[in-house]
């Protein structure tokens, strides 16, 4: 997922003070939930929007949904209303970049998973070591709340802008800093575990599924109540990350894809069609990972989602759709599971809609099925 953050500037505003600091903590709990956007009325008068509304075909549609790109963000770094980072410091710059990147997703219709993984930290009191005549760096780490000592060995590559053949290394519990002379890299523990091969085989537990589009930007600021509750309930034993995915939807229909019609090239029509698709994909993934009871969500939300699915089903003549969450070159961070779903890197589901309910059928992993034969 590409980053849309603007250039770093020293006086850029960091997220506002916490609700507790402002004395509005109770109001936060009563703020409208993002799912209200599912049935929100148009912002402008309908008469002004009519010429811009999408043209739709009458032929049945089938959707094939795949992941165009995906990226993890370490939610713990924004969840606690942190102090404004010092962008003169490499770690501070990295934190600010992450903040910009995450805030940019709030303007887009992307899917996110709130994911827990076992707690991992760098052992800041330990020592790093280099391999002989190589850039293999061994870094001490601490695993779990019991802080079991272990280490990982990563093989670095000299960056283009480097003026040193081997960087100087500093560590905090969460960040590793590599000073290459002409370039300084700051990598979090989760950046390192994703970017470099290692023997750790932890899995990612999906706790919550949502959509990033939110004018208030509450997810990026650690102020979305549902996600914060999950974070508070799991923060002692686990790290929490956001897996954000941009979905690609291929529409199969005798009338073609409505989004490709010249009449639907305007921003309003394009967004309405995209909203239809992402709303239903979100509802399907909620049902898949969280189960038909949607644990932790209100009856009101369940009814709103049911109405929305029924509406999209009707206006798009949607017969069925398949969601394929596989990624090329997926690593252990893509080993997803939940209380309802066993661990896999190949989550593929076939979906049909029956009276506003998304009925899910899991598709066996094609690779495992082939090996079984």
MOQUI-V888332 format. One record per residue. PHI is phi in radians with two decimals (999 if undefined). D_LAST is the distance of its C-alpha to the last C-alpha in Angstrom with 1 decimal. Layout:
phi={PHI | PHI}
d_last={D_LAST | D_LAST}
This chain:
phi={999 | -1.32 | -1.63 | -2.00 | -1.25 | -1.35 | -1.02 | -1.24 | -2.32 | -1.14 | -1.81 | -1.18 | -1.25 | -1.63 | -0.85 | -1.02 | -1.03 | -1.15 | -1.00 | -1.13 | -1.14 | -1.56 | 1.33 | -2.17 | -1.01 | -1.21 | -1.15 | -1.06 | -1.12 | -1.69 | -1.13 | -1.02 | -1.34 | -1.01 | -1.13 | -1.09 | -1.15 | -1.05 | -2.10 | -1.19 | -1.24 | -1.06 | -1.23 | -1.76 | -0.97 | -1.04 | -1.04 | -1.28 | -1.52 | -0.88 | -1.13 | -1.78 | -1.16 | -1.22 | -1.52 | -2.14 | -1.41 | -1.88 | -1.40 | -1.04 | -2.08 | -2.23 | -1.93 | -2.10 | -1.88 | -2.26 | -1.62 | -1.29 | -2.81 | -2.63 | -2.69 | -1.64 | -2.18 | -1.44 | -1.14 | -0.98 | -1.29 | -2.01 | -1.24 | -1.68 | 0.89 | -1.22 | -1.18 | -1.07 | -1.28 | -1.52 | -1.32 | -1.35 | -1.75 | -0.97 | -1.17 | -1.07 | -1.11 | -1.14 | -1.11 | -1.20 | -1.06 | -1.06 | -1.10 | -1.04 | -1.06 | -1.21 | -1.09 | -1.12 | -1.21 | -1.21 | -1.62 | -2.11 | -1.66 | -2.09 | -1.70 | -2.25 | -2.05 | -1.47 | -2.15 | -1.83 | -2.34 | -0.97 | -1.10 | -2.38 | -2.43 | -1.25 | -1.56 | -1.11 | -1.49 | -1.52 | -2.12 | -1.50 | -2.56 | -1.86 | -1.33 | -1.19 | 0.91 | -2.67 | -1.83 | -1.47 | -1.91 | -1.72 | -2.10 | -1.33 | -2.34 | -2.13 | -2.02 | 1.36 | -1.18 | -1.40 | 0.94 | -1.17 | -1.36 | -2.70 | -2.67 | -2.26 | -2.01 | -2.10 | -1.82 | -1.46 | -2.11 | -1.18 | -1.18 | -1.05 | -1.51 | -1.23 | -1.97 | -2.06 | -1.37 | -2.44 | -1.39 | -1.44 | -2.13 | -2.28 | -2.39 | -2.04 | -1.17 | -1.94 | -2.26 | -1.95 | -2.00 | -1.99 | -1.75 | -1.68 | 1.55 | -1.45 | -2.63 | -2.13 | -1.84 | -2.07 | -2.15 | -1.30 | -1.03 | -1.33 | -1.08 | -1.09 | -1.16 | -1.47 | -1.49 | -2.14 | -1.09 | -2.72 | -1.64 | -1.29 | -2.14 | -1.22 | -2.04 | -1.84 | -1.62 | -1.37 | -1.78 | -2.78 | -2.10 | -2.67 | -2.13 | -1.29 | -0.96 | -2.88 | -1.04 | -1.41 | 1.08 | -1.21 | -1.09 | -1.16 | -1.76 | 1.18 | -2.19 | -1.54 | -0.99 | -1.09 | -1.25 | -1.11 | -1.09 | -1.10 | -1.07 | -1.12 | -1.36 | -2.18 | -1.22 | -1.25 | -1.80 | -2.38 | -1.59 | -2.12 | -2.23 | -1.90 | -1.68 | -1.86 | -2.19 | -1.70 | -1.71 | -1.89 | -2.04 | -1.68 | -1.77 | -1.83 | -2.82 | -1.10 | -1.56 | 1.37 | -1.51 | -0.97 | -1.13 | -1.64 | -1.23 | -0.97 | -1.17 | -1.84 | -1.39 | -1.22 | -1.10 | -1.15 | -1.09 | -1.06 | -1.24 | -1.12 | -1.14 | -1.14 | -1.07 | -0.91 | -1.22 | -1.22 | -1.03 | -1.28 | -1.05 | -1.03 | -1.10 | -1.14 | -1.24 | -1.06 | -1.12 | -1.20 | -1.46 | -1.78 | 1.55 | -1.10 | -1.46 | 0.85 | -0.92 | 1.55 | -1.85 | -1.38 | -1.10 | -1.11 | -1.10 | -1.04 | -1.23 | -1.09 | -1.14 | -1.09 | -1.11 | -1.16 | -1.09 | -1.07 | -1.14 | -1.11 | -0.97 | -1.29 | -1.26 | -1.78 | 0.88 | -1.42 | -1.47 | -2.90 | -2.68 | -2.05 | -1.98 | -2.09 | -1.60 | -1.20 | -2.18 | -1.21 | 0.98 | -1.23 | -1.86 | -1.01 | -1.17 | -1.65 | -1.40 | -1.66 | -2.66 | -2.66 | -1.14 | -1.85 | -2.27 | -1.24 | -1.19 | -2.94 | -1.70 | -2.17 | -1.50 | -2.21 | -2.31 | -1.72 | -2.28 | -2.28 | -1.94 | -2.23 | 0.88 | 1.45 | -1.82 | -1.53 | -1.66 | -1.82 | -2.26 | -1.35 | -1.61 | -1.02 | -1.06 | -1.00 | -1.16 | -1.16 | -1.10 | -1.15 | -1.16 | -1.12 | -1.33}
d_last={36.6 | 39.9 | 43.0 | 46.0 | 48.6 | 52.0 | 53.8 | 54.8 | 58.4 | 60.4 | 61.8 | 58.7 | 58.4 | 55.8 | 54.5 | 57.4 | 58.6 | 56.6 | 57.5 | 59.1 | 61.3 | 62.3 | 62.9 | 60.4 | 57.6 | 57.9 | 57.9 | 54.5 | 52.9 | 54.4 | 53.3 | 51.3 | 47.6 | 45.5 | 43.9 | 47.4 | 46.7 | 44.2 | 47.2 | 49.9 | 52.5 | 53.0 | 55.3 | 57.6 | 59.4 | 57.2 | 59.6 | 59.1 | 55.3 | 55.1 | 55.3 | 52.5 | 50.0 | 46.8 | 46.5 | 43.5 | 41.9 | 41.6 | 38.1 | 35.1 | 33.1 | 29.5 | 29.0 | 26.3 | 27.2 | 26.2 | 27.9 | 30.4 | 31.5 | 31.9 | 34.3 | 35.2 | 38.8 | 40.2 | 41.8 | 43.8 | 46.0 | 47.3 | 47.1 | 50.2 | 52.6 | 53.1 | 56.2 | 56.5 | 55.0 | 57.2 | 55.9 | 58.0 | 55.5 | 52.0 | 50.3 | 52.5 | 51.5 | 47.8 | 48.4 | 50.3 | 47.7 | 45.1 | 47.5 | 48.1 | 44.5 | 43.7 | 46.8 | 45.8 | 42.6 | 44.9 | 46.0 | 42.6 | 40.0 | 37.2 | 34.8 | 35.2 | 33.6 | 35.8 | 33.7 | 34.6 | 33.6 | 35.2 | 38.6 | 38.9 | 42.1 | 43.6 | 45.9 | 49.1 | 51.1 | 48.8 | 49.0 | 46.7 | 46.4 | 45.6 | 43.8 | 46.0 | 46.4 | 43.6 | 43.0 | 40.7 | 42.1 | 41.5 | 42.3 | 42.9 | 41.3 | 41.7 | 38.9 | 39.3 | 42.6 | 43.3 | 43.2 | 41.2 | 41.9 | 39.2 | 39.1 | 36.9 | 37.4 | 37.2 | 37.9 | 40.4 | 41.1 | 44.8 | 45.4 | 47.3 | 50.3 | 50.6 | 53.8 | 52.7 | 50.1 | 49.2 | 49.7 | 51.7 | 49.6 | 50.7 | 48.8 | 49.3 | 47.0 | 45.1 | 45.7 | 45.6 | 48.1 | 48.0 | 51.3 | 50.9 | 54.5 | 54.2 | 51.3 | 50.5 | 47.0 | 46.6 | 43.0 | 42.2 | 40.0 | 37.2 | 37.7 | 37.4 | 34.2 | 32.6 | 34.0 | 33.5 | 30.6 | 31.1 | 29.5 | 30.2 | 27.1 | 28.8 | 27.3 | 29.1 | 30.0 | 30.8 | 34.1 | 35.4 | 34.5 | 37.3 | 38.7 | 40.9 | 43.5 | 46.7 | 50.2 | 51.3 | 48.7 | 48.4 | 44.9 | 46.0 | 49.2 | 47.6 | 49.3 | 46.6 | 47.3 | 43.8 | 42.3 | 45.2 | 44.9 | 41.3 | 42.6 | 45.5 | 43.3 | 40.9 | 42.9 | 44.0 | 40.6 | 38.5 | 38.8 | 38.4 | 37.1 | 36.7 | 33.6 | 34.9 | 32.7 | 33.8 | 31.7 | 31.2 | 31.2 | 30.3 | 32.0 | 30.7 | 33.6 | 35.7 | 38.6 | 36.9 | 36.9 | 40.4 | 40.5 | 40.9 | 43.9 | 47.2 | 48.8 | 46.4 | 46.9 | 49.6 | 48.7 | 49.2 | 46.9 | 44.2 | 44.3 | 44.3 | 41.2 | 39.5 | 40.7 | 39.2 | 35.8 | 36.0 | 37.5 | 34.7 | 32.0 | 34.0 | 34.2 | 30.4 | 29.7 | 32.4 | 30.8 | 27.4 | 28.5 | 31.7 | 30.7 | 32.6 | 35.7 | 36.0 | 37.4 | 40.6 | 41.4 | 44.3 | 44.3 | 46.3 | 43.5 | 41.0 | 43.3 | 44.0 | 40.3 | 39.8 | 42.7 | 41.4 | 37.9 | 39.6 | 41.9 | 39.3 | 37.2 | 40.3 | 41.8 | 38.5 | 37.2 | 34.0 | 31.3 | 28.3 | 27.0 | 24.0 | 24.6 | 22.3 | 23.7 | 21.6 | 23.8 | 23.4 | 24.1 | 24.0 | 25.3 | 25.7 | 28.2 | 25.5 | 23.7 | 25.1 | 25.4 | 28.1 | 29.4 | 27.3 | 24.1 | 21.8 | 21.7 | 19.5 | 20.1 | 18.1 | 20.3 | 19.7 | 21.5 | 22.5 | 26.1 | 28.6 | 32.2 | 34.0 | 37.7 | 37.6 | 34.6 | 31.3 | 28.5 | 25.3 | 21.7 | 19.3 | 16.3 | 13.1 | 12.7 | 10.9 | 10.3 | 8.8 | 6.7 | 5.4 | 5.3 | 3.8 | 0.0}
